Amino acid sequence: MTINELGKALTAIETVLAEGERTHAPGAWLENAPENHARRAARHLAQLEAGDRSEDHLTHALCRLALAVEVRERRRERRGR
């Protein structure tokens, strides 16, 4: 599988991230530790499993995991790893 085969998923992620830009302060996501993003992703997955349909929990979880990886990698880069 290539990134090009994930068009629908990437569009859904883009939509959720754009929503986040409207509802959160710029760069606020960088202040959260990767573990915090992962916990929030887990909560979204639990809500999905419980049948909550109030928002797209699967895409929100995926976004949180992507944010966790991005923060982790940026921190590693700053430490010279």
PyMOL commands that place a pseudoatom at each C-alpha (Angstrom):
pseudoatom trace, name=CA, resn=MET, resi=1, chain=A, elem=C, hetatm=0, pos=[0.000, 0.000, 0.000]
pseudoatom trace, name=CA, resn=THR, resi=2, chain=A, elem=C, hetatm=0, pos=[1.169, 3.503, -0.760]
pseudoatom trace, name=CA, resn=ILE, resi=3, chain=A, elem=C, hetatm=0, pos=[0.153, 6.890, 0.608]
pseudoatom trace, name=CA, resn=ASN, resi=4, chain=A, elem=C, hetatm=0, pos=[-1.633, 7.511, -2.698]
pseudoatom trace, name=CA, resn=GLU, resi=5, chain=A, elem=C, hetatm=0, pos=[-4.061, 4.708, -1.889]
pseudoatom trace, name=CA, resn=LEU, resi=6, chain=A, elem=C, hetatm=0, pos=[-5.260, 6.457, 1.267]
pseudoatom trace, name=CA, resn=GLY, resi=7, chain=A, elem=C, hetatm=0, pos=[-6.983, 9.383, -0.417]
pseudoatom trace, name=CA, resn=LYS, resi=8, chain=A, elem=C, hetatm=0, pos=[-10.294, 9.104, 1.423]
pseudoatom trace, name=CA, resn=ALA, resi=9, chain=A, elem=C, hetatm=0, pos=[-8.621, 8.648, 4.798]
pseudoatom trace, name=CA, resn=LEU, resi=10, chain=A, elem=C, hetatm=0, pos=[-6.293, 11.590, 4.212]
pseudoatom trace, name=CA, resn=THR, resi=11, chain=A, elem=C, hetatm=0, pos=[-9.222, 13.786, 3.178]
pseudoatom trace, name=CA, resn=ALA, resi=12, chain=A, elem=C, hetatm=0, pos=[-11.041, 12.860, 6.403]
pseudoatom trace, name=CA, resn=ILE, resi=13, chain=A, elem=C, hetatm=0, pos=[-7.906, 13.666, 8.418]
pseudoatom trace, name=CA, resn=GLU, resi=14, chain=A, elem=C, hetatm=0, pos=[-7.540, 17.001, 6.644]
pseudoatom trace, name=CA, resn=THR, resi=15, chain=A, elem=C, hetatm=0, pos=[-11.139, 17.881, 7.511]
pseudoatom trace, name=CA, resn=VAL, resi=16, chain=A, elem=C, hetatm=0, pos=[-10.670, 17.099, 11.217]
pseudoatom trace, name=CA, resn=LEU, resi=17, chain=A, elem=C, hetatm=0, pos=[-7.360, 18.989, 11.370]
pseudoatom trace, name=CA, resn=ALA, resi=18, chain=A, elem=C, hetatm=0, pos=[-8.964, 22.027, 9.724]
pseudoatom trace, name=CA, resn=GLU, resi=19, chain=A, elem=C, hetatm=0, pos=[-11.745, 21.886, 12.310]
pseudoatom trace, name=CA, resn=GLY, resi=20, chain=A, elem=C, hetatm=0, pos=[-9.092, 21.766, 15.026]
pseudoatom trace, name=CA, resn=GLU, resi=21, chain=A, elem=C, hetatm=0, pos=[-7.431, 24.869, 13.608]
pseudoatom trace, name=CA, resn=ARG, resi=22, chain=A, elem=C, hetatm=0, pos=[-10.711, 26.731, 14.059]
pseudoatom trace, name=CA, resn=THR, resi=23, chain=A, elem=C, hetatm=0, pos=[-11.322, 25.534, 17.621]
pseudoatom trace, name=CA, resn=HIS, resi=24, chain=A, elem=C, hetatm=0, pos=[-7.824, 25.470, 19.161]
pseudoatom trace, name=CA, resn=ALA, resi=25, chain=A, elem=C, hetatm=0, pos=[-5.060, 28.027, 19.560]
pseudoatom trace, name=CA, resn=PRO, resi=26, chain=A, elem=C, hetatm=0, pos=[-2.355, 27.868, 16.878]
pseudoatom trace, name=CA, resn=GLY, resi=27, chain=A, elem=C, hetatm=0, pos=[0.346, 25.385, 17.814]
pseudoatom trace, name=CA, resn=ALA, resi=28, chain=A, elem=C, hetatm=0, pos=[-1.460, 24.210, 20.960]
pseudoatom trace, name=CA, resn=TRP, resi=29, chain=A, elem=C, hetatm=0, pos=[-1.104, 20.601, 19.818]
pseudoatom trace, name=CA, resn=LEU, resi=30, chain=A, elem=C, hetatm=0, pos=[2.692, 20.941, 20.041]
pseudoatom trace, name=CA, resn=GLU, resi=31, chain=A, elem=C, hetatm=0, pos=[2.426, 21.619, 23.774]
pseudoatom trace, name=CA, resn=ASN, resi=32, chain=A, elem=C, hetatm=0, pos=[0.913, 18.193, 24.440]
pseudoatom trace, name=CA, resn=ALA, resi=33, chain=A, elem=C, hetatm=0, pos=[3.177, 15.242, 25.050]
pseudoatom trace, name=CA, resn=PRO, resi=34, chain=A, elem=C, hetatm=0, pos=[2.853, 12.309, 22.654]
pseudoatom trace, name=CA, resn=GLU, resi=35, chain=A, elem=C, hetatm=0, pos=[1.430, 10.254, 25.511]
pseudoatom trace, name=CA, resn=ASN, resi=36, chain=A, elem=C, hetatm=0, pos=[-1.350, 12.803, 26.011]
pseudoatom trace, name=CA, resn=HIS, resi=37, chain=A, elem=C, hetatm=0, pos=[-2.299, 12.644, 22.333]
pseudoatom trace, name=CA, resn=ALA, resi=38, chain=A, elem=C, hetatm=0, pos=[-2.272, 8.837, 22.543]
pseudoatom trace, name=CA, resn=ARG, resi=39, chain=A, elem=C, hetatm=0, pos=[-4.582, 8.887, 25.596]
pseudoatom trace, name=CA, resn=ARG, resi=40, chain=A, elem=C, hetatm=0, pos=[-6.996, 11.139, 23.753]
pseudoatom trace, name=CA, resn=ALA, resi=41, chain=A, elem=C, hetatm=0, pos=[-6.888, 8.801, 20.761]
pseudoatom trace, name=CA, resn=ALA, resi=42, chain=A, elem=C, hetatm=0, pos=[-7.724, 5.897, 23.064]
pseudoatom trace, name=CA, resn=ARG, resi=43, chain=A, elem=C, hetatm=0, pos=[-10.714, 7.825, 24.416]
pseudoatom trace, name=CA, resn=HIS, resi=44, chain=A, elem=C, hetatm=0, pos=[-11.980, 8.403, 20.889]
pseudoatom trace, name=CA, resn=LEU, resi=45, chain=A, elem=C, hetatm=0, pos=[-11.646, 4.692, 20.155]
pseudoatom trace, name=CA, resn=ALA, resi=46, chain=A, elem=C, hetatm=0, pos=[-13.522, 3.831, 23.348]
pseudoatom trace, name=CA, resn=GLN, resi=47, chain=A, elem=C, hetatm=0, pos=[-16.301, 6.228, 22.362]
pseudoatom trace, name=CA, resn=LEU, resi=48, chain=A, elem=C, hetatm=0, pos=[-16.437, 4.658, 18.896]
pseudoatom trace, name=CA, resn=GLU, resi=49, chain=A, elem=C, hetatm=0, pos=[-16.635, 1.180, 20.408]
pseudoatom trace, name=CA, resn=ALA, resi=50, chain=A, elem=C, hetatm=0, pos=[-19.394, 2.322, 22.777]
pseudoatom trace, name=CA, resn=GLY, resi=51, chain=A, elem=C, hetatm=0, pos=[-21.445, 3.422, 19.779]
pseudoatom trace, name=CA, resn=ASP, resi=52, chain=A, elem=C, hetatm=0, pos=[-21.157, 7.179, 20.293]
pseudoatom trace, name=CA, resn=ARG, resi=53, chain=A, elem=C, hetatm=0, pos=[-21.972, 8.880, 17.003]
pseudoatom trace, name=CA, resn=SER, resi=54, chain=A, elem=C, hetatm=0, pos=[-21.529, 12.487, 18.160]
pseudoatom trace, name=CA, resn=GLU, resi=55, chain=A, elem=C, hetatm=0, pos=[-18.436, 12.909, 15.978]
pseudoatom trace, name=CA, resn=ASP, resi=56, chain=A, elem=C, hetatm=0, pos=[-16.114, 10.924, 13.721]
pseudoatom trace, name=CA, resn=HIS, resi=57, chain=A, elem=C, hetatm=0, pos=[-14.202, 9.256, 16.543]
pseudoatom trace, name=CA, resn=LEU, resi=58, chain=A, elem=C, hetatm=0, pos=[-12.177, 7.011, 14.239]
pseudoatom trace, name=CA, resn=THR, resi=59, chain=A, elem=C, hetatm=0, pos=[-10.740, 9.949, 12.314]
pseudoatom trace, name=CA, resn=HIS, resi=60, chain=A, elem=C, hetatm=0, pos=[-10.222, 11.966, 15.495]
pseudoatom trace, name=CA, resn=ALA, resi=61, chain=A, elem=C, hetatm=0, pos=[-8.259, 9.036, 16.955]
pseudoatom trace, name=CA, resn=LEU, resi=62, chain=A, elem=C, hetatm=0, pos=[-6.154, 8.784, 13.818]
pseudoatom trace, name=CA, resn=CYS, resi=63, chain=A, elem=C, hetatm=0, pos=[-5.412, 12.518, 13.947]
pseudoatom trace, name=CA, resn=ARG, resi=64, chain=A, elem=C, hetatm=0, pos=[-4.379, 12.282, 17.597]
pseudoatom trace, name=CA, resn=LEU, resi=65, chain=A, elem=C, hetatm=0, pos=[-2.014, 9.415, 16.801]
pseudoatom trace, name=CA, resn=ALA, resi=66, chain=A, elem=C, hetatm=0, pos=[-0.518, 11.380, 13.904]
pseudoatom trace, name=CA, resn=LEU, resi=67, chain=A, elem=C, hetatm=0, pos=[-0.048, 14.374, 16.218]
pseudoatom trace, name=CA, resn=ALA, resi=68, chain=A, elem=C, hetatm=0, pos=[1.629, 12.108, 18.778]
pseudoatom trace, name=CA, resn=VAL, resi=69, chain=A, elem=C, hetatm=0, pos=[4.100, 10.823, 16.184]
pseudoatom trace, name=CA, resn=GLU, resi=70, chain=A, elem=C, hetatm=0, pos=[4.800, 14.336, 14.885]
pseudoatom trace, name=CA, resn=VAL, resi=71, chain=A, elem=C, hetatm=0, pos=[5.468, 15.723, 18.372]
pseudoatom trace, name=CA, resn=ARG, resi=72, chain=A, elem=C, hetatm=0, pos=[7.668, 12.734, 19.222]
pseudoatom trace, name=CA, resn=GLU, resi=73, chain=A, elem=C, hetatm=0, pos=[9.714, 13.093, 16.046]
pseudoatom trace, name=CA, resn=ARG, resi=74, chain=A, elem=C, hetatm=0, pos=[10.154, 16.846, 16.479]
pseudoatom trace, name=CA, resn=ARG, resi=75, chain=A, elem=C, hetatm=0, pos=[11.343, 16.315, 20.044]
pseudoatom trace, name=CA, resn=ARG, resi=76, chain=A, elem=C, hetatm=0, pos=[13.771, 13.613, 18.934]
pseudoatom trace, name=CA, resn=GLU, resi=77, chain=A, elem=C, hetatm=0, pos=[15.095, 15.904, 16.232]
pseudoatom trace, name=CA, resn=ARG, resi=78, chain=A, elem=C, hetatm=0, pos=[15.698, 18.699, 18.756]
pseudoatom trace, name=CA, resn=ARG, resi=79, chain=A, elem=C, hetatm=0, pos=[17.611, 16.252, 20.967]
pseudoatom trace, name=CA, resn=GLY, resi=80, chain=A, elem=C, hetatm=0, pos=[19.744, 15.259, 17.991]
pseudoatom trace, name=CA, resn=ARG, resi=81, chain=A, elem=C, hetatm=0, pos=[18.450, 11.731, 17.468]
for i in range(1, 81): cmd.bond("trace and resi %d" % i, "trace and resi %d" % (i + 1))
show_as sticks, trace
zoom trace
